[in-house]
Amino acid sequence: MPSGKPEKFYRIAVLPGDGIGPEVIQQAVKVVKTIGKVYGHRFDFAYGLIGGAAVDETGSPLPEETLKLCQKSDAILLGAVGGPKWDGLPPEQRPEKALLSIRKTLNLFANLRPVKIYHPLASCPLKDEITRRGIDIMFVRQLTGGIYFGEKKTITRGDQIVARDVMEYSKKEIEDIARIAFETALKRRKKVTSVDKANVLETSRLWRKTVEEVWKKYPQVTLEHMLVDNCAMQLITRPYQFDVVLTGNMFGDILSDEGSMLSGSIGMMPSVSFGSQHSALYEPVHGSAPDIAGQNKANPLAAIISAAMMLKLSLHLKEEGDIIEDKIKKVLAEGYRTPDIMEPGKTQVGTQEMGQLIINEILKG
């Protein structure tokens, strides 16, 4: 039923990308359009090129036109980029360069990745005695610093070729992401686990010291430090202990992908990246999966959940976003599964069918 809110116009930049990106984003857009029809909202979807598709069309993985589109939109919905087709290109032309560039240009320094177990999918790879205690983790990852953005160089030293990647964080970068982690924890269970490698890395020692300084302003929150290798182990053995996990760029990239398997599949994991000025970017965590592209096999749920997050966080349509998530739970409870989350006794459906099942549930009210 309509929420009674006055109709408002929302502009959404849609960047389908490569591989399965266009397929899963198509389903997310259809779901949002359905919400618009049922609840009386106007969504304008403006499409832009990114990644390999942009390289093929323009020669650049992130055309200026795409950046301008993103800057004048209320939110950005991204599919995935990359694939073996472009592996032979120089680093500056590779599709993955688009992700680093859009994050840096739009100052999307904070990445939030929620990991939850949907009850119908509780048979994830972990033992039942672990999952039955519940898993609800929010990864807060610094997205525009660290080794991915540091100096990169390959040199010849004597008769050896040597490659170098520099990891660097400023105090301000750490302060900014730490504040977001603590603010996020205040809305949850009030615990932050800061992950580093302070026993080895100088950047991690600055990280730990700075996080503790920011923590003084949040006395309601419990802070613990954990070395990254221990955290990787604890995510498997005792994942229920975590609330907010605060990490740097590379550690967060790896750990959140590990965490995605707690939900049953990386195809279930959404994310949002944001900064202080520009529109937030919403995307499924999975990659472009070119091996199944165009085969109606991809799981669109991470993209659809990302769209639900977009409604709630950027467009302030919490009720509508919650409804999408509730309908996903209902469809899963009825036993429908895409191939990546298929279980014995369940009904396997494709990308398009899964999207339509959710749309049908929304239309039922």
N, C-alpha and C positions, 0 to 999 in steps of 0.2 A: 504494500500500500504506500502511496506517496507520503513523504514525511511532513508535508505542510510547509517546507522551507520555500522561500521565494526562488524562482528560477534564476540561475546564474550561468554565465558563459565561461567555460573552462577551455583553455588552449593547451593541448598536449602534443609535444614533439615525439614522434614515433620513429625510432631508428631500428629497423628490423635486423640489419646486419647480414650474417652469413650462415650457411649450413641450416640447422634447424631453427635458427633465430626467427626468420619470417613466419614459420609454421606456428611456433608457440606464441609469438606476439600477435598473430592474427586471432588466435583464440582469446587472448587477454583483451584485445580491442573489442571483440564481439561481446564479451561479458560486460565490459564497461558501457558499451552502447546499450545493452539491455537494461542495465541499471539506470541509464539516462532516460530510457523510455518509461520505465516503471515509476521512477521517482521524480520525473519532470526536470531533469538537468540537461543542459546543452553542452556537449563535448565536441570540440573541433580538433580532429586528428590531422596534424600536418606531418608529412613523411619526409625523412632526410636520409642521405647515404652515409654509411660508415663502414670501416673495415675493408675487406676484400671487395665487396660490391662497389665501394667508393673508389678503390684503386682501379678496378676495371673500367669504371665510367669516367673518372676524372684524373687518375694518376696519383691521387692523394688519399691516404686512409681516412683523413678527417678534413673534408672540404670546408672552406670558409663559410659557405652557404649553410652547412649543417650547424656550425657554431652559432651563427646569427639566429637560426631557427630556435636553437636551444635557449639562447639568451632572452628571447622574447616570449617564451612559453611558461605556463604555470608549473609544468612538470615534464620530465623526460622519461620515456619508456624505451628501454634498450633490449635487443634480443641477445645476440652473441656475435663474436667476430673470429675470423681466422679459418685456416684449413690448409691442407697440404698443397693446394693449388698455388699458394703464394709463398711457400717456404723458401724458395730460391731468391726472393727479393732482398735488396739491401735493407738493413735494420730500419732506416727511416721511412721505408715504404711498406713495411710489413703491416698487416691489418692490426696486430696487437698494439702497434704504436698509437693507434687512434685512442685506445683506452687510457694510456698514460697521458696523452695530449689533452683529451677532454677533461680529465680530472684536474690537471695542472691549470689549464686555461680558465676553467670555471671555478677553480679553487674548491674542488669537492674533496676536502681533506679528511672527512669522517665517513667511514663505511660501517653500517650496522647490518649484521647478519643474524637473524633469529634462528635458533634451532629448537624445534619442538617435536615431540612425538604425537602424531595424530593417533587417537586411540585405536581406530580400525587397523593401523599399521604398526601396532606395538610389537609385532614379530620382526623387529629389525635384527641386524646381525648379533646383537648382544643377548646375554642370558636374560631370561624372564625376571629373575630376582633383582636384576639391575634396572630394567626398564619399568617395572611395575612401580618403582618409587617416583617415577615422573622425571622428565627431562625438559627443561625450559631455560635455555642459555641464550644470552645476547652477546655476540662478539662485537666489540667496538674496536675497529682497526684504523690506524693512521694510514691514510691512503696516498699522500703526495710527497712523502719523504722516504728516507732509508735507501737501501741498496738499489732499488728499482730506478731511482732518480739520481743516484750519485754518478760521479765521473766513471766513465768506462774507457778502457784503453787496452790494446794489444800491442806489445812491443817485442823486439828481439833482444835477448840478453845473452851475449856470447853465442853459443850454438843452440839456444833454447828459445822457443816462442812462449811468452808469458802474457797471460790475460789478467786484467785487474778490474774489479768492481768495487766502488767505494760506498760504504754505508755511513750516512751522516744524518744526524738529527739536531735541530736547534732547540734550545730550551723552550722557545715560544711554541714550536710545533708540538712538543710534548705537553706543555701546559694546556693548549687548546683541546687536544684529544682527551686528556685526562679529565678536564671539566665536563666534557660530554659524557664520559663514562660514569662519573659520579652523579651527574644530573639524571642519567638514565637509571642508575641504581636506585635513586630516591623514589622513582615511580614503580620499582619492582620490589625485590626482597632485600635491598640495601646492603649488598655485598659486591665488592670489586676484587677480582683476581688479576693482578698486573703481571704479565708474562714477559720475561726478558732472559738474557744470558749474562747476567751481571758478574758471574764468576770468571768470565773470559773477555767480554767485549766492553770497551770504553764507552761506546754509545749506550749500552745497557746500564752502565753505572750512572751515567747522567740521567737516563730514563727513570731509574728507580729513585734517585734523589729528588728529581723534579716531581714525580707522582706523589711522593710523600709530602712535599711542600704544598701541593694543591689539595691534598687530602685534609689538611688542617682546617680548610674552610667547610668541610663536610663531616662534622663529628658524628652525624647519624649513621654514616656508612662504615661498614667494616672493610678494611683493606688487608689483603694478603699478597705477598709476592711469590711467584712460582717460576722456576727455571723452565725454559721451553721444552726440553726433553722430558722433564717430569710431567709437565702439563699434557704432552702427547700421550703419555701412559695413563694419566688420571682420567682423561676424557673417555678412555675405554673401560677402565676398572671402576671408577666412581663418578660418572658424569653428573649425577644428581647433586653433587656438592657445589656446582658452579651456578652463579647468577649472571653477573656481567664479567666478561673476560676482555680485558684491555690489552691490546697488542700493537706492536709496530707493524710495518707494511708486510714484510716477507713472512714473519712468524704468523701474522693473522691470515695471510693467504693460505698457508699450509694447514694451520690448525682448524680454520673454519671449513675447509674441504673435508678434513677428517671428521669434524663434527657433523657434517651433512649426512654422513652414513648413519648417525644416530636416529635420524628421521626416516630411515629406510632407503633413501635414494637422494643423490644430489639433485635429482629432478623435482624434489619437493622444497628446495631451499631458495627463498627470495632474498633480496638485499636492497638497501637504499644507500646512496652516497650523497652527501650534502656539505655545504660550506656556510659562509656567513652572508653571501650576496645573491648568488644565482639560484636557478631552479634546481631542485633535487632530482637525482637520476635513479630510476628504479630498474632493476634487472635481475633475472634469475642467475644464480651462481654458476650453473653449468656452462660448459663450453658449446661450441658450434656443432659438435658431433657429426661431422660430414659423412661418416659411414652409414648413418640412418636418415640423412636428409632426404626429404621428398618421399618417404616411405610410409608416412602416417603412423610412425612408431614412437615419436618423441613424447615425453610427458610434459604437458603444458601447464601443470599445476604450479610450478615455481613462478612462471611468468604471470599466471592469474593471481597468485598470492601477492606478487610484487605489485600488481595493479591495485589490489585491495589495500595494500600499504600506502600506495599513492593517494587513493581516495581519502584515507584517514589522516595521513600526515601532511600532505601538501594542499589538498583541496578541502580539508576540514569536513569531510563527509564520513564521519565515524560510523554512523548507523549503516550506511550503504556498504562500507568496507567490511564491517562485521558480518553483514548478511552474506557477502560472497564467501567468506571463510566458513560460515555456518553451512552453506550449501555444499561446499567442498567436503566437509565432514560427513554430510548426509549421503552424498554420492559414494564416498568411500565406505561408509557403513553399510550401504546396499550391496557392496561387494564388487564394484567396478574398479578395474585396475588397468593401467598402461603396462607395457611389457617389462619396464624396469622395476615395477613393484608387484609384479604378478605373483600370486600365491595359489597353491592347490585349492580347488573348490570355488575360486573367484571367477568373475567374468572379464575376459580381456577385451579392451577396447582400444581404438587408435586415438591419435591426437585430436582429430576433429570430433570424434564421438564423445570424448571426455569433455571437451569444451561445450558441446551441445547439451550434455547431461546437466551440467551446471546451469546453463542458460534456462533449460526447462524447469529446473527447481526454482530459479528466481522468478520466472513467469507464474509459477503456481502460487507465489506469495507466502 
